[in-house]
Amino acid sequence: MSGATVASSDIARLAGVGRAAVSNWRRRFADFPQPVGGSSASPLYALPEVEDWLTRHGKPYDVTPIDQVWQSLRGAAADRELGDRIGNLGGFLVALEREAERWKVLADQPDSVVIANLADLIRTAVPEFESLLTDAPDQDSVAIVRLAAEAAEPDGGAAVFDFLCERYLEVHSRRHTVTPAWVANLMIALTGPAGGRLLDAACGIGTLLLAGHAAGTTQLYGQEINLTAARLAVARLLLQGDRPRLVVGDSLRADAFAGELFDAVVCNPPFAERSWGHDDLTSDPRWTYGMPPRGESELAWVQHCLAHVRPGGHVAILMPAAAASRRAGRRLRANLLRSGALRAVISLPGWGTTAPGGPDLWMLRRPDGTDHAHVLLLDATTDRDRIEDGWRSFLADPEARQPGTGASVRILDLLDEHVDLTPARHLAGNAAAPVTLAFRPTRTRLYAAATTLADTLPDLRIPDAPEPPPMTTIGELAKAGVVSIRQAPMGMLTDRGDLPVLTAKDVRLGRPPSGAGSVAPGSIELRRGDVVALPPGRHAAVRVLTEGGTLLGPQLLLFRVDPERLDPQFLAGFLRITQSAARSSLGSARTDLHRASLLRLPIDAQREYGEAFQMLSTFQQSVRDMTELAESFVALGFAGLADGRLRPGGAASD
């Protein structure tokens, strides 16, 4: 355990306090342990030192056997290796359940013998892991599997692994797209695959398949392109008693289930994926409803899922809200409507406590000769509890009136030049959600946001003797080849074409690309890690792209960095500082971002600064989201009190 480390969130959990309390301890107590790893934004502390500090200060704590496994993993692996180590450990936990006696014999041997035989134990006991084990065990692995075996005795392997996965996802929330449990359960409930064959075409760490298992689905199939996620998914399912068939690979380019049909298909595909295989798959037989545009990878996933469901079977797939209205996909949406394949578009609440809205859920049904004249459009952004009832009601009587913020709309009425399927736009005639429907969920979300905001408050240390740091400018970095600065043609059109375009307004509002354009002389295709900024002026906004494939719009500056020499988040932070200074000066319009100053630091230090800048930006956005939520709440309260739909004297807290 000497190498075990803990983050601030771990200390809070062990001591039974909030993260804000740990931040206060760090500020108030000079003898609080110093970080031994991590970064300035996410420091790691030696667990023995933390235990000693908590004991000396009379603060009770509890390090459970499962916690010991987690802390040992953190101490033994770099963050990038953590997922692989946890996945391999999952394979061991399955082997432990299947070959408990064999492990007992091996566990009595010296570590060198365990190292030599551990991989063979997992492969023979868990043949499902044969192709997933790529890393040879080492000394740290042996120590950790011994701890895991001890922790599994009272708690069971599934409980141990679930705990480790939860902690891992807290550390790497941006690396894996995880479907919330309530969304996964909803998708399974709406498709109804119990007792049949269920496919998840982009299964990630297996959340949707686990929901299917819990609902009674007997045959689970999945494909996942990321090996780390696939390990986690297989281990999670095996520890629940399932024997899934899960294949590692690219579902669109290398379909592992070509020709197979399933009773239901569920999917949370990657959004805005430009490298999905457009040029290689132009004649693919899955494109029954039309060739997906290059910038509409989600419509490729829709057709992939439809190709794998039996006639009459349902598909539930998460889609970006913009997919319901983007110009490039209107023809394909029209074909889905005409054929009766698209049955519902449901706007969901956002995942986080402060997110105003989430993606859409599209419900599709593979045509089986039955005629369909209506489609369900449902805005459930403020009330997710009525989704299942609304869907069941629609299936029972497609022409029946939907209560609240839902409507059964004639397909013919949607087949205009836009084919806009955004639920809120078609429900405007019904007026906004009634105050009595929206008030309580809005209050619940606001309460949750307010109570958690303090825990996300970033903390920065004050150095004992700050010295003037060496500085450089973006212009100097550009001359050295560390960063290039580019702009799109000023006359570029952003209202036509089959490629998404990131506009200046998109960057300013923090929204996905809303423009549409085509490749032309001078056009620039954006990449992951690019930094895009508004020129100094009335508005200040900077964005670091997490996905590539869109076109750079006019009136934007692109900063493309060499990631081994300049961290994009670090650069974005200083660009934002320069923009803010320009806005506060009379000569803001004349400020040149080429002259923007930034610290001259090695790349590791840049990344620490970048993480800190990112935390501050995330906190600011959370405050803005909560402010919007608060304004909506106040408006609903005034309106409800004014017309008698609300009365004083509600509950004091949720």
C-alpha positions as CSV (number, residue, x, y, z in Angstrom):
1,M,0.0,0.0,0.0
2,S,3.0,2.3,0.2
3,G,2.4,3.5,-3.4
4,A,-1.3,4.1,-3.0
5,T,-2.5,7.6,-3.8
6,V,-5.7,9.5,-3.4
7,A,-7.3,12.5,-5.1
8,S,-9.3,15.2,-3.3
9,S,-12.5,13.4,-4.2
10,D,-11.2,10.2,-2.6
11,I,-10.3,12.0,0.6
12,A,-13.7,13.5,0.8
13,R,-15.3,10.0,0.3
14,L,-13.1,8.3,2.9
15,A,-13.7,11.1,5.5
16,G,-17.4,11.4,4.7
17,V,-17.3,15.1,3.8
18,G,-17.8,17.2,0.7
19,R,-15.0,18.2,-1.7
20,A,-15.3,21.8,-0.5
21,A,-14.3,20.6,3.0
22,V,-11.1,19.0,1.6
23,S,-10.3,22.3,-0.2
24,N,-10.7,24.2,3.0
25,W,-8.3,21.8,4.8
26,R,-5.7,22.3,2.1
27,R,-6.0,26.1,2.6
28,R,-6.2,26.3,6.4
29,F,-3.7,23.7,7.6
30,A,-0.1,24.2,6.8
31,D,0.7,20.5,7.6
32,F,-1.8,19.1,5.1
33,P,0.1,16.6,3.0
34,Q,1.9,17.9,-0.1
35,P,0.9,16.4,-3.5
36,V,3.0,13.5,-4.7
37,G,1.6,13.3,-8.3
38,G,-1.2,14.4,-10.6
39,S,-1.3,18.0,-11.5
40,S,-1.9,21.4,-9.9
41,A,-5.6,21.1,-10.9
42,S,-6.0,17.5,-9.9
43,P,-3.3,16.7,-7.3
44,L,-2.7,13.2,-5.9
45,Y,-1.6,12.6,-2.3
46,A,0.1,9.6,-0.6
47,L,-2.6,7.6,1.2
48,P,-0.4,6.9,4.3
49,E,0.3,10.6,4.7
50,V,-3.4,11.4,4.4
51,E,-4.4,8.7,6.9
52,D,-1.8,10.1,9.3
53,W,-3.1,13.7,8.9
54,L,-6.7,12.7,9.4
55,T,-5.8,10.7,12.5
56,R,-3.7,13.6,14.0
57,H,-6.6,16.0,13.4
58,G,-9.2,13.8,14.8
59,K,-11.1,13.3,11.6
60,P,-12.7,9.9,11.3
61,Y,-12.2,8.0,8.0
62,D,-12.8,4.5,6.6
63,V,-10.6,2.8,4.1
64,T,-12.5,-0.2,2.9
65,P,-10.8,-3.2,1.2
66,I,-12.3,-2.0,-2.1
67,D,-10.9,1.5,-1.5
68,Q,-7.5,-0.1,-0.9
69,V,-7.7,-1.7,-4.4
70,W,-8.6,1.6,-6.0
71,Q,-5.9,3.5,-4.3
72,S,-3.3,0.9,-5.2
73,L,-4.4,1.1,-8.8
74,R,-4.0,4.9,-8.8
75,G,-0.5,4.6,-7.3
76,A,0.6,1.9,-9.7
77,A,-0.6,3.3,-13.1
78,A,-0.4,6.5,-15.0
79,D,-3.9,7.9,-15.8
80,R,-3.6,6.7,-19.4
81,E,-3.0,3.2,-18.2
82,L,-5.6,3.1,-15.5
83,G,-8.5,1.9,-17.7
84,D,-6.5,-1.0,-19.1
85,R,-5.3,-2.1,-15.6
86,I,-8.9,-2.0,-14.3
87,G,-10.2,-4.0,-17.4
88,N,-7.5,-6.7,-16.9
89,L,-8.4,-6.8,-13.2
90,G,-12.0,-7.3,-14.3
91,G,-10.9,-10.4,-16.2
92,F,-9.2,-11.7,-13.0
93,L,-12.3,-11.1,-10.9
94,V,-14.3,-13.2,-13.4
95,A,-11.7,-15.9,-13.3
96,L,-11.8,-15.8,-9.5
97,E,-15.5,-16.6,-9.5
98,R,-15.1,-19.4,-12.0
99,E,-11.8,-20.9,-10.7
100,A,-11.7,-20.0,-7.0
101,E,-9.8,-23.1,-6.0
102,R,-7.2,-22.7,-8.7
103,W,-6.6,-19.1,-7.5
104,K,-6.2,-20.2,-3.9
105,V,-3.4,-22.6,-5.0
106,L,-1.7,-20.0,-7.1
107,A,-2.1,-17.3,-4.4
108,D,0.1,-19.3,-2.0
109,Q,3.0,-19.2,-4.4
110,P,5.7,-16.4,-4.5
111,D,4.9,-13.4,-6.6
112,S,7.2,-14.5,-9.4
113,V,5.1,-17.6,-9.9
114,V,1.9,-15.6,-9.8
115,I,3.3,-13.3,-12.5
116,A,4.2,-16.2,-14.7
117,N,0.8,-17.9,-14.4
118,L,-1.8,-15.1,-13.9
119,A,-2.4,-14.4,-17.6
120,D,-2.9,-18.1,-18.3
121,L,-5.4,-18.4,-15.4
122,I,-7.5,-15.6,-16.9
123,R,-7.3,-16.9,-20.5
124,T,-8.3,-20.4,-19.6
125,A,-11.0,-19.5,-17.0
126,V,-12.4,-16.6,-19.1
127,P,-12.1,-17.5,-22.8
128,E,-14.1,-14.3,-23.5
129,F,-11.0,-12.4,-22.5
130,E,-8.6,-14.3,-24.9
131,S,-8.3,-11.4,-27.4
132,L,-8.6,-8.7,-24.8
133,L,-5.5,-9.4,-22.7
134,T,-2.6,-7.6,-24.2
135,D,-0.5,-6.5,-21.2
136,A,1.8,-8.9,-19.3
137,P,1.3,-8.9,-15.5
138,D,4.0,-7.1,-13.4
139,Q,4.8,-6.9,-9.7
140,D,2.2,-4.2,-9.2
141,S,-0.5,-6.4,-10.8
142,V,0.2,-9.2,-8.4
143,A,-0.1,-6.9,-5.4
144,I,-3.4,-5.5,-6.7
145,V,-5.0,-8.9,-7.6
146,R,-4.2,-10.1,-4.1
147,L,-6.0,-7.1,-2.7
148,A,-8.9,-7.5,-5.1
149,A,-9.3,-11.2,-4.1
150,E,-9.5,-10.1,-0.5
151,A,-12.0,-7.4,-1.2
152,A,-14.2,-9.8,-3.3
153,E,-14.6,-12.2,-0.4
154,P,-17.1,-10.1,1.5
155,D,-18.4,-7.9,-1.3
156,G,-18.3,-10.1,-4.4
157,G,-16.4,-9.5,-7.6
158,A,-19.3,-7.5,-9.3
159,A,-19.4,-5.0,-6.4
160,V,-15.6,-4.5,-6.5
161,F,-15.6,-4.0,-10.2
162,D,-18.5,-1.6,-10.2
163,F,-16.8,0.5,-7.6
164,L,-13.6,0.6,-9.6
165,C,-15.5,1.6,-12.8
166,E,-17.3,4.4,-11.0
167,R,-14.0,5.8,-9.7
168,Y,-12.3,5.4,-13.0
169,L,-15.1,7.3,-14.8
170,E,-14.8,10.1,-12.3
171,V,-11.2,10.5,-13.2
172,H,-11.8,10.1,-17.0
173,S,-15.2,11.6,-17.5
174,R,-14.2,13.1,-20.8
175,R,-12.5,10.0,-22.2
176,H,-15.6,7.8,-22.3
177,T,-19.1,8.7,-23.3
178,V,-21.3,7.0,-20.7
179,T,-25.1,6.8,-21.1
180,P,-26.8,7.7,-17.8
181,A,-28.6,4.8,-16.2
182,W,-32.0,6.4,-16.5
183,V,-31.5,6.9,-20.3
184,A,-30.2,3.4,-20.7
185,N,-33.2,2.0,-18.8
186,L,-35.6,4.2,-20.9
187,M,-34.1,3.0,-24.2
188,I,-34.5,-0.6,-23.2
189,A,-38.1,-0.1,-22.0
190,L,-39.1,1.6,-25.2
191,T,-37.6,-1.1,-27.5
192,G,-38.8,-4.0,-25.4
193,P,-36.1,-6.6,-26.1
194,A,-36.8,-8.8,-23.0
195,G,-36.3,-12.4,-23.8
196,G,-34.8,-11.8,-27.2
197,R,-31.6,-10.7,-28.9
198,L,-30.3,-7.2,-28.2
199,L,-27.5,-5.4,-30.1
200,D,-25.6,-2.3,-29.1
201,A,-23.6,-1.2,-32.1
202,A,-21.3,1.2,-30.1
203,C,-21.5,-0.4,-26.7
204,G,-18.8,1.6,-24.9
205,I,-18.4,0.2,-21.4
206,G,-21.6,-1.8,-21.7
207,T,-24.2,0.4,-19.9
208,L,-27.0,-0.2,-22.4
209,L,-26.4,-3.9,-22.5
210,L,-26.4,-4.1,-18.7
211,A,-29.8,-2.3,-18.7
212,G,-31.0,-5.0,-21.2
213,H,-29.7,-7.7,-18.9
214,A,-31.5,-6.2,-15.9
215,A,-34.8,-6.1,-18.0
216,G,-34.5,-9.8,-18.8
217,T,-32.8,-9.8,-22.2
218,T,-31.2,-13.2,-22.7
219,Q,-28.8,-12.7,-25.6
220,L,-26.5,-9.7,-25.6
221,Y,-24.4,-8.6,-28.5
222,G,-22.1,-5.6,-28.9
223,Q,-19.3,-4.0,-30.9
224,E,-16.9,-1.4,-29.6
225,I,-14.0,0.3,-31.3
226,N,-12.1,1.2,-28.1
227,L,-10.2,-1.8,-26.6
228,T,-10.1,-0.2,-23.1
229,A,-13.9,0.3,-23.1
230,A,-14.5,-3.2,-24.5
231,R,-12.5,-4.8,-21.6
232,L,-14.6,-2.9,-19.1
233,A,-17.8,-3.9,-20.9
234,V,-17.0,-7.6,-21.1
235,A,-15.9,-7.8,-17.5
236,R,-19.0,-5.9,-16.3
237,L,-21.4,-8.2,-18.1
238,L,-19.6,-11.4,-17.2
239,L,-19.6,-10.4,-13.5
240,Q,-23.4,-10.0,-13.8
241,G,-23.7,-13.6,-15.0
242,D,-24.1,-12.9,-18.7
243,R,-22.0,-14.4,-21.5
244,P,-22.2,-11.6,-24.2
245,R,-20.7,-11.8,-27.6
246,L,-18.8,-8.5,-27.9
247,V,-16.4,-7.7,-30.8
248,V,-13.7,-5.1,-30.8
249,G,-13.8,-3.1,-34.1
250,D,-15.3,-0.3,-36.1
251,S,-19.0,-1.0,-36.6
252,L,-19.4,1.1,-39.7
253,R,-16.2,0.1,-41.5
254,A,-15.9,-3.5,-40.3
255,D,-19.4,-4.7,-39.2
256,A,-19.0,-7.7,-37.1
257,F,-22.6,-8.7,-37.4
258,A,-23.2,-8.3,-41.1
259,G,-26.3,-10.1,-42.2
260,E,-27.5,-10.7,-38.6
261,L,-30.9,-9.5,-37.4
262,F,-31.8,-8.7,-33.8
263,D,-35.1,-8.2,-31.9
264,A,-34.0,-4.7,-30.8
265,V,-31.0,-2.4,-31.4
266,V,-29.9,0.4,-29.0
267,C,-27.1,2.8,-29.6
268,N,-25.4,5.9,-28.3
269,P,-23.1,6.6,-31.2
270,P,-20.2,9.1,-31.4
271,F,-21.5,12.5,-32.5
272,A,-19.9,14.7,-35.2
273,E,-17.5,12.0,-36.3
274,R,-15.9,13.1,-39.6
275,S,-13.8,10.0,-40.2
276,W,-16.6,7.5,-40.1
277,G,-15.9,6.1,-43.6
278,H,-17.9,8.2,-46.0
279,D,-15.5,7.8,-49.0
280,D,-15.1,4.0,-48.4
281,L,-18.7,3.2,-47.9
282,T,-20.4,5.0,-50.8
283,S,-22.1,1.8,-52.1
284,D,-22.8,0.1,-48.8
285,P,-26.1,-1.9,-48.9
286,R,-27.0,-0.5,-45.4
287,W,-27.8,2.9,-47.0
288,T,-31.4,2.0,-47.8
289,Y,-32.7,5.5,-47.1
290,G,-29.9,7.4,-48.9
291,M,-26.1,8.0,-48.7
292,P,-25.4,9.8,-45.4
293,P,-23.7,13.2,-46.0
294,R,-20.1,13.4,-44.9
295,G,-21.0,15.6,-42.0
296,E,-24.0,13.5,-40.8
297,S,-22.3,10.5,-39.3
298,E,-25.3,10.0,-37.0
299,L,-27.5,9.2,-40.0
300,A,-25.0,6.5,-41.0
301,W,-25.5,5.0,-37.5
302,V,-29.3,5.2,-37.8
303,Q,-29.2,3.1,-41.0
304,H,-26.6,0.7,-39.6
305,C,-29.0,0.0,-36.7
306,L,-32.0,-0.3,-38.9
307,A,-30.1,-2.8,-41.0
308,H,-29.7,-5.1,-38.0
309,V,-33.2,-5.1,-36.5
310,R,-35.8,-7.6,-37.7
311,P,-38.8,-6.3,-39.6
312,G,-41.2,-4.8,-37.0
313,G,-38.3,-4.5,-34.4
314,H,-37.5,-1.2,-32.8
315,V,-34.3,0.9,-32.7
316,A,-33.6,3.4,-30.0
317,I,-30.7,5.7,-30.8
318,L,-29.4,8.9,-29.2
319,M,-28.9,11.8,-31.7
320,P,-27.6,15.4,-31.4
321,A,-30.6,17.8,-31.3
322,A,-29.3,19.4,-34.5
323,A,-29.7,16.2,-36.5
324,A,-33.5,16.8,-36.5
325,S,-33.1,20.0,-38.6
326,R,-29.7,20.2,-40.3
327,R,-30.1,21.0,-44.0
328,A,-27.6,18.3,-45.2
329,G,-29.8,15.5,-43.8
330,R,-33.2,16.7,-44.8
331,R,-33.6,14.3,-47.7
332,L,-32.6,11.3,-45.7
333,R,-35.0,12.3,-42.9
334,A,-37.8,12.6,-45.4
335,N,-37.1,9.1,-46.7
336,L,-37.2,7.8,-43.1
337,L,-40.5,9.4,-42.6
338,R,-42.0,8.3,-45.9
339,S,-41.1,4.7,-45.3
340,G,-42.6,4.7,-41.8
341,A,-39.2,3.8,-40.3
342,L,-39.0,6.9,-38.0
343,R,-41.6,6.7,-35.3
344,A,-40.6,9.3,-32.7
345,V,-38.2,12.1,-31.9
346,I,-38.0,12.8,-28.2
347,S,-36.0,15.7,-26.7
348,L,-34.4,14.6,-23.5
349,P,-33.3,16.6,-20.4
350,G,-29.6,17.3,-20.1
351,W,-27.2,14.8,-18.4
352,G,-25.8,17.2,-15.8
353,T,-27.6,19.0,-13.0
354,T,-27.2,22.3,-14.9
355,A,-27.5,21.3,-18.5
356,P,-30.7,22.9,-20.0
357,G,-31.2,20.1,-22.5
358,G,-29.7,16.9,-23.8
359,P,-29.7,15.0,-27.1
360,D,-32.8,13.6,-28.8
361,L,-33.9,10.0,-28.7
362,W,-35.0,8.7,-32.0
363,M,-37.3,5.7,-32.1
364,L,-37.3,3.8,-35.3
365,R,-39.0,0.6,-36.6
366,R,-37.9,-1.5,-39.5
367,P,-40.7,-1.5,-42.0
368,D,-42.7,-4.7,-42.2
369,G,-45.5,-3.6,-44.6
370,T,-47.6,-1.8,-42.0
371,D,-48.5,1.8,-43.1
372,H,-47.8,4.6,-40.7
373,A,-49.2,8.1,-41.2
374,H,-48.1,9.8,-37.9
375,V,-44.8,10.4,-36.0
376,L,-44.6,11.3,-32.3
377,L,-42.8,14.5,-31.4
378,L,-42.2,14.9,-27.7
379,D,-40.4,17.6,-25.7
380,A,-39.4,15.9,-22.5
381,T,-36.7,18.4,-21.5
382,T,-38.5,19.3,-18.3
383,D,-40.4,16.0,-17.6
384,R,-38.8,12.7,-18.5
385,D,-41.3,10.7,-16.4
386,R,-44.0,10.9,-19.1
387,I,-41.8,9.6,-22.0
388,E,-42.7,5.9,-21.6
389,D,-46.4,6.6,-21.2
390,G,-46.4,8.9,-24.2
391,W,-44.7,6.2,-26.3
392,R,-47.1,3.5,-25.3
393,S,-50.1,5.7,-25.9
394,F,-48.8,6.6,-29.3
395,L,-48.2,2.9,-30.3
396,A,-51.8,2.1,-29.1
397,D,-53.4,5.0,-31.0
398,P,-51.1,7.1,-33.3
399,E,-53.8,9.6,-33.9
400,A,-54.7,10.2,-30.2
401,R,-54.0,13.6,-28.7
402,Q,-50.8,13.7,-26.6
403,P,-51.1,15.6,-23.3
404,G,-48.6,18.3,-22.3
405,T,-45.6,18.8,-24.5
406,G,-46.2,16.0,-27.0
407,A,-48.0,15.7,-30.3
408,S,-48.8,13.1,-32.9
409,V,-48.0,14.8,-36.1
410,R,-49.0,13.8,-39.6
411,I,-46.0,12.7,-41.7
412,L,-47.3,14.6,-44.7
413,D,-47.2,17.8,-42.7
414,L,-43.5,17.4,-42.0
415,L,-42.4,16.8,-45.6
416,D,-41.7,20.3,-46.6
417,E,-38.5,21.9,-47.8
418,H,-36.9,21.8,-44.3
419,V,-38.2,18.4,-42.9
420,D,-37.5,19.9,-39.5
421,L,-38.3,17.3,-36.8
422,T,-37.3,19.4,-33.7
423,P,-40.1,18.7,-31.2
424,A,-40.2,22.2,-29.6
425,R,-40.8,23.9,-33.0
426,H,-43.9,21.8,-33.8
427,L,-45.3,22.1,-30.2
428,A,-45.2,25.9,-30.2
429,G,-48.9,25.9,-31.1
430,N,-49.6,24.1,-27.9
431,A,-47.8,26.9,-26.1
432,A,-45.0,26.3,-23.7
433,A,-45.2,23.6,-21.1
434,P,-47.8,24.5,-18.5
435,V,-46.4,26.1,-15.5
436,T,-47.7,23.3,-13.3
437,L,-45.8,20.8,-15.5
438,A,-42.5,22.7,-15.7
439,F,-42.2,24.3,-12.2
440,R,-41.4,21.3,-10.1
441,P,-38.7,19.7,-12.4
442,T,-37.1,23.1,-12.9
443,R,-37.0,23.6,-9.1
444,T,-35.5,20.2,-8.6
445,R,-32.8,20.8,-11.2
446,L,-32.0,24.2,-9.7
447,Y,-31.8,22.8,-6.2
448,A,-29.4,20.1,-7.3
449,A,-27.3,22.6,-9.3
450,A,-27.1,25.0,-6.3
451,T,-26.1,22.4,-3.8
452,T,-23.3,20.9,-6.0
453,L,-21.9,24.1,-7.4
454,A,-19.7,24.8,-4.3
455,D,-18.0,21.4,-4.7
456,T,-16.9,22.3,-8.2
457,L,-15.3,25.6,-7.1
458,P,-11.7,25.5,-8.4
459,D,-8.9,26.2,-6.1
460,L,-5.5,27.6,-6.9
461,R,-2.5,27.8,-4.6
462,I,-0.5,31.0,-3.8
463,P,3.2,30.5,-4.2
464,D,5.4,31.5,-1.2
465,A,7.7,33.8,-3.2
466,P,6.4,34.5,-6.7
467,E,9.0,35.5,-9.2
468,P,8.3,37.3,-12.6
469,P,8.0,34.4,-15.0
470,P,9.6,34.4,-18.5
471,M,7.1,35.4,-21.2
472,T,6.7,34.9,-24.9
473,T,4.1,35.9,-27.5
474,I,2.0,34.0,-29.9
475,G,3.7,35.7,-32.8
476,E,7.1,34.4,-31.6
477,L,5.7,30.9,-31.2
478,A,4.3,31.1,-34.8
479,K,7.8,32.1,-36.1
480,A,9.2,29.0,-34.3
481,G,6.7,26.7,-35.9
482,V,4.9,25.9,-32.6
483,V,1.6,27.3,-33.7
484,S,0.1,28.3,-37.1
485,I,-2.6,31.0,-37.4
486,R,-5.2,30.8,-40.2
487,Q,-8.5,32.3,-41.3
488,A,-11.3,31.1,-43.6
489,P,-12.2,33.1,-46.7
490,M,-14.2,36.2,-45.7
491,G,-16.8,35.6,-48.5
492,M,-17.4,32.0,-47.5
493,L,-21.0,30.9,-47.6
494,T,-22.4,29.2,-44.5
495,D,-26.0,28.5,-45.5
496,R,-25.6,25.8,-48.1
497,G,-23.6,22.6,-48.6
498,D,-23.3,19.2,-47.1
499,L,-20.6,19.9,-44.5
500,P,-21.1,21.4,-41.1
501,V,-19.5,24.9,-40.5
502,L,-18.5,26.3,-37.2
503,T,-19.6,29.9,-37.2
504,A,-18.5,32.9,-35.1
505,K,-21.9,32.8,-33.4
506,D,-21.5,29.1,-32.6
507,V,-18.3,29.9,-30.8
508,R,-19.8,32.9,-29.0
509,L,-22.8,30.9,-27.8
510,G,-21.0,27.7,-27.1
511,R,-23.2,25.6,-29.3
512,P,-22.5,23.0,-32.0
513,P,-21.8,23.9,-35.6
514,S,-24.9,25.4,-37.2
515,G,-23.7,26.4,-40.6
516,A,-23.5,24.3,-43.8
517,G,-20.9,24.7,-46.5
518,S,-18.8,22.9,-49.1
519,V,-15.1,22.4,-49.6
520,A,-13.7,25.3,-51.8
521,P,-10.4,27.0,-52.3
522,G,-9.1,28.3,-49.0
523,S,-11.6,26.4,-46.9
524,I,-10.1,24.8,-43.7
525,E,-11.2,21.6,-42.1
526,L,-10.9,21.7,-38.3
527,R,-9.1,19.0,-36.3
528,R,-9.4,17.8,-32.7
529,G,-7.2,20.0,-30.5
530,D,-7.5,23.1,-32.7
531,V,-8.1,26.4,-30.9
532,V,-10.7,28.7,-32.4
533,A,-11.2,32.3,-31.2
534,L,-13.2,35.4,-32.0
535,P,-11.0,38.4,-32.9
536,P,-10.8,40.9,-30.1
537,G,-13.9,43.2,-30.1
538,R,-17.3,43.3,-28.4
539,H,-17.4,39.6,-27.8
540,A,-14.8,37.3,-26.2
541,A,-14.9,33.5,-26.8
542,V,-12.4,30.7,-27.3
543,R,-13.0,27.1,-28.0
544,V,-10.7,24.0,-28.0
545,L,-12.2,21.5,-30.4
546,T,-12.8,18.0,-29.0
547,E,-13.8,16.6,-32.4
548,G,-12.7,17.4,-36.0
549,G,-14.4,17.3,-39.3
550,T,-16.2,20.7,-39.4
551,L,-15.2,23.6,-41.6
552,L,-13.9,26.8,-40.1
553,G,-16.3,29.7,-40.7
554,P,-15.5,33.3,-41.5
555,Q,-14.6,35.9,-38.8
556,L,-12.8,33.3,-36.8
557,L,-9.1,32.8,-36.0
558,L,-7.7,29.3,-36.0
559,F,-4.6,28.5,-33.9
560,R,-3.3,25.0,-34.8
561,V,-0.6,23.9,-32.3
562,D,2.1,21.3,-32.2
563,P,0.7,19.4,-29.2
564,E,4.2,18.2,-28.1
565,R,5.4,21.8,-27.7
566,L,2.2,23.8,-26.9
567,D,-0.8,22.6,-25.0
568,P,-4.1,23.8,-26.6
569,Q,-5.9,24.5,-23.3
570,F,-2.9,26.5,-22.1
571,L,-3.0,28.6,-25.3
572,A,-6.8,29.0,-25.0
573,G,-6.5,30.4,-21.5
574,F,-4.1,33.1,-22.5
575,L,-6.1,34.0,-25.6
576,R,-9.1,34.4,-23.3
577,I,-7.1,36.7,-21.0
578,T,-6.0,38.8,-23.9
579,Q,-9.6,39.1,-25.3
580,S,-10.9,40.1,-21.9
581,A,-8.2,42.8,-21.5
582,A,-9.0,44.1,-25.0
583,R,-12.7,44.4,-24.2
584,S,-12.0,46.5,-21.2
585,S,-9.8,49.0,-23.2
586,L,-10.9,51.7,-25.6
587,G,-8.6,50.3,-28.3
588,S,-10.1,46.8,-28.2
589,A,-10.7,46.6,-31.9
590,R,-7.0,47.2,-32.6
591,T,-5.7,44.5,-30.3
592,D,-3.8,41.9,-32.2
593,L,-3.9,38.3,-30.9
594,H,-0.5,37.7,-32.5
595,R,0.9,39.9,-29.8
596,A,-0.8,38.1,-27.0
597,S,1.6,37.2,-24.2
598,L,1.8,33.9,-22.4
599,L,4.2,32.2,-20.0
600,R,7.2,30.4,-21.4
601,L,6.9,27.0,-19.8
602,P,7.7,23.3,-20.5
603,I,4.9,21.2,-21.9
604,D,4.1,19.4,-18.6
605,A,3.7,22.7,-16.8
606,Q,1.6,24.0,-19.7
607,R,-0.7,21.0,-19.3
608,E,-1.2,21.8,-15.6
609,Y,-2.1,25.4,-16.4
610,G,-4.3,24.2,-19.2
611,E,-6.3,21.9,-16.8
612,A,-6.6,24.9,-14.4
613,F,-7.9,27.2,-17.2
614,Q,-10.3,24.4,-18.2
615,M,-11.7,24.0,-14.7
616,L,-12.3,27.7,-14.4
617,S,-14.1,27.8,-17.7
618,T,-16.2,24.8,-16.7
619,F,-17.1,26.4,-13.4
620,Q,-18.1,29.6,-15.2
621,Q,-20.3,27.7,-17.6
622,S,-22.0,25.9,-14.7
623,V,-22.7,29.3,-13.1
624,R,-24.2,30.6,-16.4
625,D,-26.3,27.5,-16.8
626,M,-27.5,27.8,-13.2
627,T,-28.3,31.5,-13.8
628,E,-30.5,30.6,-16.8
629,L,-32.2,27.9,-14.8
630,A,-32.8,30.3,-12.0
631,E,-34.3,32.9,-14.3
632,S,-36.7,30.2,-15.8
633,F,-37.6,29.2,-12.3
634,V,-38.4,32.7,-11.2
635,A,-40.4,33.4,-14.3
636,L,-42.4,30.2,-13.8
637,G,-43.0,31.1,-10.2
638,F,-44.3,34.7,-11.0
639,A,-46.5,33.4,-13.8
640,G,-47.9,30.6,-11.7
641,L,-48.6,32.8,-8.7
642,A,-50.2,35.5,-10.9
643,D,-52.8,33.3,-12.5
644,G,-53.5,31.0,-9.5
645,R,-51.8,27.8,-10.9
646,L,-49.3,28.0,-8.0
647,R,-49.9,28.7,-4.3
648,P,-47.5,29.8,-1.5
649,G,-46.4,27.2,1.0
650,G,-44.4,24.6,-0.9
651,A,-41.8,22.2,0.5
652,A,-38.7,23.9,2.0
653,S,-36.2,21.6,0.2
654,D,-36.1,18.7,-2.2
